[in-house]
Amino acid sequence: MSGSYTGACFCGAVEIKVSGEPNAMGYCHCRSCRSWSGGPVNAFSLWNPEAVKVTKGAEHVATYAKTEMSHRKFCRLCGGHLMAEHPPLKMIDVFAATIPGLAFAPQVHVNYAETVLPIRDGLPKLKDFPAAFGGSGETIPE
């Protein structure tokens, strides 16, 4: 899957490029991600910060940080969601829908204890986060 992929906000004023491979891909079911995305689940791809570049329209990128865990980035012109910096994890979540050329290959569900849309796909369902990211690492049944 190594390569580079481009994406944009809803109106196209902001363009991004990701290079290499994501560290992880999956689904987040937490209330915060659901509220931000406007959907019952959020598809994520986690990248090292140096792999993510805003290539056009950086002046239009705004940030909203409800918590220190997630600094959400969006286009101030159209409101289109782009990514979320996760300073404690030293990673950036580029929302999977933002980079349509990336073959989304989810590996895990996080915060599944908060799900409103049960998904039976055989992937691990973590109650919260992996232990390496400060969670319990506990899995729960589908």
RAHU-V393128 format. One record per residue. N is the residue number from 0. RES is the residue in three letters. BURIAL is + if it has 16 or more other ideal C-beta (glycine too) atoms within 10 Angstrom, else -. Layout:
N/RES/BURIAL
N/RES/BURIAL
This chain:
0/MET/-
1/SER/-
2/GLY/-
3/SER/-
4/TYR/+
5/THR/+
6/GLY/+
7/ALA/+
8/CYS/+
9/PHE/+
10/CYS/-
11/GLY/-
12/ALA/+
13/VAL/+
14/GLU/+
15/ILE/+
16/LYS/+
17/VAL/+
18/SER/-
19/GLY/-
20/GLU/-
21/PRO/+
22/ASN/-
23/ALA/+
24/MET/+
25/GLY/+
26/TYR/+
27/CYS/+
28/HIS/+
29/CYS/+
30/ARG/-
31/SER/+
32/CYS/+
33/ARG/+
34/SER/-
35/TRP/+
36/SER/+
37/GLY/-
38/GLY/-
39/PRO/-
40/VAL/+
41/ASN/+
42/ALA/+
43/PHE/+
44/SER/+
45/LEU/+
46/TRP/+
47/ASN/-
48/PRO/-
49/GLU/-
50/ALA/+
51/VAL/+
52/LYS/-
53/VAL/+
54/THR/-
55/LYS/-
56/GLY/+
57/ALA/-
58/GLU/-
59/HIS/+
60/VAL/+
61/ALA/-
62/THR/-
63/TYR/-
64/ALA/-
65/LYS/-
66/THR/-
67/GLU/-
68/MET/+
69/SER/+
70/HIS/+
71/ARG/+
72/LYS/+
73/PHE/+
74/CYS/+
75/ARG/-
76/LEU/+
77/CYS/-
78/GLY/-
79/GLY/+
80/HIS/+
81/LEU/+
82/MET/+
83/ALA/+
84/GLU/+
85/HIS/+
86/PRO/-
87/PRO/-
88/LEU/+
89/LYS/-
90/MET/+
91/ILE/+
92/ASP/+
93/VAL/+
94/PHE/+
95/ALA/+
96/ALA/+
97/THR/+
98/ILE/+
99/PRO/-
100/GLY/-
101/LEU/+
102/ALA/-
103/PHE/-
104/ALA/-
105/PRO/+
106/GLN/-
107/VAL/+
108/HIS/+
109/VAL/+
110/ASN/+
111/TYR/+
112/ALA/-
113/GLU/-
114/THR/+
115/VAL/-
116/LEU/-
117/PRO/-
118/ILE/+
119/ARG/-
120/ASP/-
121/GLY/-
122/LEU/-
123/PRO/-
124/LYS/+
125/LEU/+
126/LYS/+
127/ASP/+
128/PHE/+
129/PRO/-
130/ALA/-
131/ALA/-
132/PHE/+
133/GLY/-
134/GLY/-
135/SER/-
136/GLY/-
137/GLU/-
138/THR/-
139/ILE/-
140/PRO/-
141/GLU/-
